[in-house]
Amino acid sequence: MRKTMFWLTLLTGLVLAIVGFVLAAPIGPVVGPASSNPGLPFAPTIVVLGILLLFGSALVYELLPDKSE
């Protein structure tokens, strides 16, 4: 169960970080301030949550008990 939860949190964090980055990055040439804003207003928050989950996956791996113990 420990490895499953580790991979689940790791992959969820990676997907959130990538999706948040893609939504936050402007697509195409930046002509003015309106085109440089993120596509989704809270996209940087999604990136941060994804990174926190990536680091949290190490905590999940270390804190959950192993089957052999």
C-alpha positions as CSV (number, residue, x, y, z in Angstrom):
1,M,0.0,0.0,0.0
2,R,2.9,2.3,0.7
3,K,4.3,2.2,-2.8
4,T,0.8,2.6,-4.3
5,M,0.1,5.7,-2.3
6,F,3.6,7.0,-3.1
7,W,3.1,6.6,-6.8
8,L,-0.5,8.0,-6.6
9,T,0.7,11.2,-4.8
10,L,3.7,11.5,-7.1
11,L,1.8,11.2,-10.3
12,T,-1.0,13.4,-9.1
13,G,1.5,16.1,-8.1
14,L,3.3,15.8,-11.5
15,V,0.0,16.1,-13.4
16,L,-1.1,19.1,-11.4
17,A,2.2,20.9,-11.8
18,I,2.3,20.3,-15.6
19,V,-1.4,21.3,-16.1
20,G,-1.0,24.4,-13.9
21,F,2.1,25.4,-15.7
22,V,0.4,25.0,-19.1
23,L,-2.6,27.0,-18.0
24,A,-0.5,29.7,-16.4
25,A,1.8,30.2,-19.4
26,P,0.7,32.6,-22.1
27,I,0.2,30.9,-25.5
28,G,1.4,32.8,-28.5
29,P,3.1,36.1,-28.8
30,V,2.6,38.5,-25.9
31,V,1.3,41.7,-27.3
32,G,0.2,43.5,-24.2
33,P,-0.7,43.0,-20.5
34,A,-4.1,41.3,-21.3
35,S,-2.4,38.6,-23.3
36,S,0.3,37.9,-20.7
37,N,-2.2,37.0,-18.0
38,P,-2.7,33.4,-17.1
39,G,-5.5,31.5,-18.9
40,L,-6.9,30.5,-15.6
41,P,-6.6,33.1,-12.7
42,F,-5.6,30.6,-10.1
43,A,-3.3,28.5,-12.3
44,P,-0.1,29.4,-10.3
45,T,-1.8,28.0,-7.2
46,I,-2.3,24.7,-9.1
47,V,1.4,24.6,-9.9
48,V,2.3,25.2,-6.2
49,L,-0.1,22.5,-5.1
50,G,1.4,20.1,-7.6
51,I,4.9,20.8,-6.3
52,L,3.8,20.3,-2.7
53,L,2.3,17.0,-3.6
54,L,5.5,16.0,-5.3
55,F,7.5,16.7,-2.1
56,G,4.7,15.2,0.0
57,S,5.0,11.9,-1.9
58,A,8.3,11.4,-0.1
59,L,6.6,11.9,3.2
60,V,3.9,9.4,2.3
61,Y,6.6,6.8,1.4
62,E,8.4,7.4,4.7
63,L,5.5,7.7,7.1
64,L,3.2,4.9,5.9
65,P,4.2,1.5,7.3
66,D,5.6,-1.2,5.1
67,K,3.8,-4.6,4.8
68,S,6.9,-6.5,6.0
69,E,6.9,-4.6,9.4
